[in-house]
Amino acid sequence: MLKDHAKIVHVFATAGEVIGRKKLQKMIFIAKKLNFPFYERYNFHFYGPYSEELTLRVEELCNLGFLNEVKEKKGGYSQYRYMLTTEGKEFLSHYELDFPALQDCMEDMNEKSSRFLELVSTVLYFENLEKREVKEKIFTLKSKQRYMEEEVEEAYKYIEQLRSKLQ
């Protein structure tokens, strides 16, 4: 049971501080789609793929003292920062998790904006459709984000870049 928690803690050990709940959701979803062993179930939500299971796991990890969550006021909304604690590092030392390429992927994704990761994860969520249909979904479902054609192409290139790191 706690091995899935350890995998989430491992993300913070590799990526460092993650700013934003949405960003964390997208990073884990993208890693899952890249065949890293994350098993949280995702549904399509207002901001793209979302996992209630992941939200609960992160909350549990914060309550256990393995992750530090800091809530910051940013204009009209709250933003959350997550960092691995000393207790989290100790907890992680009890697990053998060997995902050598995960660190590079997580560091790379953590440098991207939440908005871009939302687009990338949406593309991956609908990847079983033809590219034309994916674009239609993005321009319809994510119309408020006002993604441009070039950004969608950039998302496809980024996915290929991430996948090439794993070969």
C-alpha positions as a Markdown table, in Angstrom:
| # | Residue | x | y | z |
|---|---|---|---|---|
| 1 | Met | 0.0 | 0.0 | 0.0 |
| 2 | Leu | 2.7 | 2.5 | 1.0 |
| 3 | Lys | 4.8 | 1.7 | -2.1 |
| 4 | Asp | 2.5 | 4.0 | -4.2 |
| 5 | His | 3.0 | 6.7 | -1.6 |
| 6 | Ala | 6.8 | 6.1 | -1.8 |
| 7 | Lys | 6.6 | 6.6 | -5.6 |
| 8 | Ile | 5.0 | 10.0 | -5.1 |
| 9 | Val | 7.7 | 10.9 | -2.5 |
| 10 | His | 10.3 | 9.8 | -5.0 |
| 11 | Val | 9.0 | 12.4 | -7.5 |
| 12 | Phe | 9.9 | 15.2 | -5.0 |
| 13 | Ala | 13.2 | 13.6 | -4.3 |
| 14 | Thr | 13.9 | 13.8 | -8.1 |
| 15 | Ala | 12.2 | 17.0 | -9.1 |
| 16 | Gly | 12.8 | 19.1 | -6.0 |
| 17 | Glu | 10.2 | 21.7 | -5.0 |
| 18 | Val | 7.0 | 21.6 | -7.1 |
| 19 | Ile | 4.9 | 24.7 | -7.2 |
| 20 | Gly | 1.2 | 24.1 | -7.8 |
| 21 | Arg | -1.3 | 21.3 | -7.4 |
| 22 | Lys | -2.2 | 21.4 | -11.1 |
| 23 | Lys | 1.4 | 21.1 | -12.1 |
| 24 | Leu | 2.0 | 18.1 | -9.8 |
| 25 | Gln | -1.2 | 16.4 | -11.2 |
| 26 | Lys | 0.1 | 16.9 | -14.8 |
| 27 | Met | 3.7 | 15.8 | -14.0 |
| 28 | Ile | 2.5 | 12.5 | -12.5 |
| 29 | Phe | -0.1 | 11.9 | -15.3 |
| 30 | Ile | 2.6 | 12.5 | -18.0 |
| 31 | Ala | 5.0 | 10.2 | -16.2 |
| 32 | Lys | 2.3 | 7.6 | -16.1 |
| 33 | Lys | 1.7 | 8.0 | -19.8 |
| 34 | Leu | 5.5 | 7.5 | -20.3 |
| 35 | Asn | 5.1 | 4.1 | -18.7 |
| 36 | Phe | 6.5 | 5.0 | -15.3 |
| 37 | Pro | 4.7 | 2.8 | -12.7 |
| 38 | Phe | 2.1 | 5.3 | -11.3 |
| 39 | Tyr | -1.3 | 3.7 | -10.9 |
| 40 | Glu | -3.5 | 6.5 | -9.9 |
| 41 | Arg | -6.7 | 6.7 | -11.9 |
| 42 | Tyr | -7.3 | 9.9 | -13.9 |
| 43 | Asn | -10.4 | 11.4 | -15.3 |
| 44 | Phe | -10.7 | 14.4 | -17.6 |
| 45 | His | -11.5 | 17.5 | -15.5 |
| 46 | Phe | -11.7 | 21.2 | -16.0 |
| 47 | Tyr | -7.9 | 21.6 | -16.1 |
| 48 | Gly | -7.3 | 18.4 | -18.0 |
| 49 | Pro | -6.4 | 15.0 | -16.5 |
| 50 | Tyr | -7.0 | 14.9 | -12.8 |
| 51 | Ser | -6.7 | 12.1 | -10.1 |
| 52 | Glu | -8.6 | 12.3 | -6.9 |
| 53 | Glu | -6.4 | 9.4 | -5.7 |
| 54 | Leu | -3.3 | 11.5 | -6.2 |
| 55 | Thr | -4.8 | 14.4 | -4.3 |
| 56 | Leu | -5.6 | 12.1 | -1.4 |
| 57 | Arg | -2.1 | 10.5 | -1.4 |
| 58 | Val | -0.4 | 13.9 | -1.4 |
| 59 | Glu | -2.7 | 15.0 | 1.5 |
| 60 | Glu | -1.8 | 11.8 | 3.4 |
| 61 | Leu | 1.9 | 12.4 | 2.8 |
| 62 | Cys | 1.6 | 16.0 | 4.1 |
| 63 | Asn | -0.3 | 14.7 | 7.2 |
| 64 | Leu | 2.4 | 12.1 | 7.8 |
| 65 | Gly | 5.1 | 14.8 | 7.6 |
| 66 | Phe | 6.8 | 13.4 | 4.5 |
| 67 | Leu | 5.9 | 16.4 | 2.4 |
| 68 | Asn | 5.7 | 20.1 | 3.3 |
| 69 | Glu | 2.8 | 22.0 | 1.8 |
| 70 | Val | 3.0 | 25.8 | 1.9 |
| 71 | Lys | -0.1 | 27.8 | 0.8 |
| 72 | Glu | 0.6 | 31.2 | -0.7 |
| 73 | Lys | -1.8 | 33.9 | -1.7 |
| 74 | Lys | -1.2 | 35.0 | -5.3 |
| 75 | Gly | -3.6 | 37.8 | -6.3 |
| 76 | Gly | -7.0 | 36.3 | -6.4 |
| 77 | Tyr | -6.0 | 32.6 | -5.9 |
| 78 | Ser | -4.0 | 30.4 | -3.6 |
| 79 | Gln | -0.9 | 28.5 | -4.8 |
| 80 | Tyr | 0.7 | 25.5 | -3.1 |
| 81 | Arg | 4.4 | 24.7 | -2.8 |
| 82 | Tyr | 5.4 | 21.1 | -2.1 |
| 83 | Met | 8.8 | 20.0 | -0.7 |
| 84 | Leu | 10.2 | 16.8 | 0.5 |
| 85 | Thr | 10.9 | 16.8 | 4.3 |
| 86 | Thr | 13.7 | 15.0 | 6.2 |
| 87 | Glu | 11.0 | 12.5 | 7.4 |
| 88 | Gly | 10.1 | 12.0 | 3.7 |
| 89 | Lys | 13.7 | 11.2 | 2.8 |
| 90 | Glu | 13.9 | 8.7 | 5.7 |
| 91 | Phe | 10.6 | 7.1 | 4.6 |
| 92 | Leu | 11.9 | 6.8 | 1.0 |
| 93 | Ser | 15.1 | 5.1 | 2.2 |
| 94 | His | 12.9 | 2.0 | 3.1 |
| 95 | Tyr | 12.0 | 1.5 | -0.5 |
| 96 | Glu | 13.9 | 0.2 | -3.5 |
| 97 | Leu | 12.7 | 2.4 | -6.3 |
| 98 | Asp | 14.7 | 2.2 | -9.5 |
| 99 | Phe | 13.5 | 4.6 | -12.2 |
| 100 | Pro | 16.8 | 6.1 | -13.5 |
| 101 | Ala | 15.1 | 8.2 | -16.2 |
| 102 | Leu | 12.5 | 9.6 | -13.9 |
| 103 | Gln | 14.8 | 12.3 | -12.5 |
| 104 | Asp | 15.6 | 13.8 | -15.9 |
| 105 | Cys | 11.9 | 13.7 | -16.9 |
| 106 | Met | 10.7 | 15.2 | -13.6 |
| 107 | Glu | 13.3 | 18.0 | -13.6 |
| 108 | Asp | 12.5 | 18.8 | -17.2 |
| 109 | Met | 8.7 | 18.9 | -16.6 |
| 110 | Asn | 9.1 | 20.9 | -13.4 |
| 111 | Glu | 10.8 | 23.7 | -15.4 |
| 112 | Lys | 7.7 | 24.0 | -17.7 |
| 113 | Ser | 4.6 | 26.1 | -16.9 |
| 114 | Ser | 1.4 | 24.5 | -15.5 |
| 115 | Arg | -0.4 | 25.8 | -18.6 |
| 116 | Phe | 2.0 | 24.0 | -21.0 |
| 117 | Leu | 1.8 | 20.8 | -18.9 |
| 118 | Glu | -2.0 | 21.0 | -19.0 |
| 119 | Leu | -1.8 | 21.1 | -22.8 |
| 120 | Val | 0.7 | 18.2 | -22.9 |
| 121 | Ser | -1.3 | 16.1 | -20.6 |
| 122 | Thr | -4.5 | 16.8 | -22.6 |
| 123 | Val | -2.8 | 15.7 | -25.8 |
| 124 | Leu | -1.7 | 12.5 | -24.0 |
| 125 | Tyr | -5.1 | 11.9 | -22.5 |
| 126 | Phe | -6.6 | 11.8 | -26.1 |
| 127 | Glu | -3.5 | 10.3 | -27.8 |
| 128 | Asn | -5.6 | 7.3 | -29.1 |
| 129 | Leu | -7.4 | 9.8 | -31.4 |
| 130 | Glu | -6.0 | 11.2 | -34.7 |
| 131 | Lys | -4.0 | 14.4 | -34.3 |
| 132 | Arg | -6.7 | 16.4 | -36.0 |
| 133 | Glu | -9.3 | 15.1 | -33.5 |
| 134 | Val | -7.0 | 15.9 | -30.6 |
| 135 | Lys | -6.6 | 19.4 | -31.8 |
| 136 | Glu | -10.4 | 19.8 | -32.1 |
| 137 | Lys | -10.8 | 18.5 | -28.5 |
| 138 | Ile | -8.2 | 21.0 | -27.3 |
| 139 | Phe | -9.7 | 24.0 | -29.1 |
| 140 | Thr | -13.2 | 23.0 | -27.8 |
| 141 | Leu | -12.6 | 21.8 | -24.3 |
| 142 | Lys | -9.7 | 24.2 | -23.5 |
| 143 | Ser | -11.1 | 27.2 | -25.4 |
| 144 | Lys | -10.6 | 29.5 | -22.3 |
| 145 | Gln | -6.9 | 28.7 | -22.4 |
| 146 | Arg | -6.7 | 30.0 | -25.9 |
| 147 | Tyr | -4.0 | 27.5 | -27.0 |
| 148 | Met | -2.5 | 28.3 | -30.4 |
| 149 | Glu | -1.8 | 25.8 | -33.2 |
| 150 | Glu | 1.9 | 26.3 | -32.6 |
| 151 | Glu | 1.6 | 25.4 | -28.9 |
| 152 | Val | -0.2 | 22.2 | -29.7 |
| 153 | Glu | 2.7 | 21.3 | -32.1 |
| 154 | Glu | 5.1 | 22.2 | -29.4 |
| 155 | Ala | 3.3 | 19.8 | -27.0 |
| 156 | Tyr | 3.6 | 17.0 | -29.5 |
| 157 | Lys | 7.3 | 17.7 | -30.0 |
| 158 | Tyr | 7.8 | 17.8 | -26.2 |
| 159 | Ile | 6.1 | 14.4 | -25.8 |
| 160 | Glu | 8.5 | 13.0 | -28.4 |
| 161 | Gln | 11.4 | 14.6 | -26.6 |
| 162 | Leu | 10.4 | 13.0 | -23.3 |
| 163 | Arg | 9.9 | 9.6 | -24.9 |
| 164 | Ser | 13.3 | 9.8 | -26.7 |
| 165 | Lys | 14.9 | 10.2 | -23.2 |
| 166 | Leu | 13.5 | 6.8 | -22.2 |
| 167 | Gln | 14.9 | 4.8 | -25.1 |
